[in-house]
């Protein structure tokens, strides 16, 4: 694996740990996709730094995503005009 990918995975993990950021927030901050953040934390980081990977908590994202989805749907329908 290339060095910059390993460094990016470590940087993403440290950002999530330090700020309790979501995958989406981390992706926005680092200028990469949510898929890349998730892959780096769940696959790459486990191989290069397993102890650091164990400290990253992605369960909070899963626990909250149904709320974000509901809020997005609510917001969408607030802007729809009724005839």
C-alpha positions as CSV (number, residue, x, y, z in Angstrom):
1,X,0.0,0.0,0.0
2,X,1.3,3.5,-0.8
3,X,2.5,5.6,2.1
4,X,0.1,8.5,1.4
5,X,-2.9,6.1,1.7
6,X,-1.7,4.8,5.0
7,X,-1.1,8.4,6.3
8,X,-4.6,9.4,5.1
9,X,-6.2,6.5,6.9
10,X,-4.3,7.3,10.1
11,X,-5.3,11.0,9.7
12,X,-8.9,10.1,9.2
13,X,-8.9,7.9,12.3
14,X,-7.3,10.5,14.5
15,X,-9.8,13.1,13.3
16,X,-12.8,10.9,14.1
17,X,-11.4,10.0,17.5
18,X,-10.4,13.6,18.4
19,X,-13.6,15.3,17.2
20,X,-16.2,12.5,17.3
21,X,-16.9,13.3,13.7
22,X,-19.1,11.3,11.5
23,X,-17.9,9.6,8.3
24,X,-19.6,12.4,6.3
25,X,-17.9,15.1,8.3
26,X,-14.6,13.4,8.0
27,X,-15.0,13.1,4.2
28,X,-15.9,16.7,3.9
29,X,-12.9,17.8,6.0
30,X,-10.4,15.7,4.1
31,X,-11.9,16.2,0.7
32,X,-12.5,12.5,0.0
33,X,-15.6,10.4,-0.4
34,X,-17.6,8.8,2.4
35,X,-16.9,5.4,0.8
36,X,-13.1,6.1,1.0
37,X,-13.3,7.1,4.6
38,X,-15.3,4.0,5.5
39,X,-12.9,1.7,3.6
40,X,-9.9,3.3,5.1
41,X,-11.2,2.8,8.7
42,X,-12.8,-0.6,8.3
43,X,-10.2,-2.3,6.0
44,X,-6.9,-0.4,5.6
45,X,-6.5,0.8,9.2
46,X,-7.2,-2.6,10.6
47,X,-4.2,-3.9,8.7
48,X,-1.8,-1.1,9.4
49,X,-2.7,0.0,12.9
50,X,-5.1,-2.4,14.6
51,X,-5.0,-0.7,18.0
52,X,-5.9,2.7,16.5
53,X,-8.7,1.1,14.4
54,X,-10.2,-0.4,17.6
55,X,-10.5,3.2,19.1
56,X,-12.5,4.5,16.1
57,X,-16.2,4.3,16.8
58,X,-18.4,4.2,13.7
59,X,-21.3,2.7,15.5
60,X,-22.5,6.2,16.4
61,X,-22.9,6.9,12.7
62,X,-25.0,3.8,12.3
63,X,-27.1,4.7,15.3
64,X,-27.8,8.2,14.0
65,X,-28.3,7.7,10.3
66,X,-32.0,6.9,10.5
67,X,-32.5,10.2,12.3
68,X,-30.6,12.1,9.6
69,X,-32.6,10.3,6.9
70,X,-35.9,11.2,8.6
71,X,-34.8,14.8,8.9
72,X,-33.8,15.0,5.2
73,X,-37.2,13.5,4.2
74,X,-39.0,16.0,6.4
75,X,-37.1,18.9,5.0
76,X,-37.8,17.7,1.5
77,X,-41.5,17.6,2.0
78,X,-41.6,21.0,3.8
79,X,-40.6,22.6,0.5
80,X,-43.1,20.8,-1.6
81,X,-46.1,23.0,-2.4
82,X,-49.6,21.6,-2.1
83,X,-52.2,22.2,-4.7
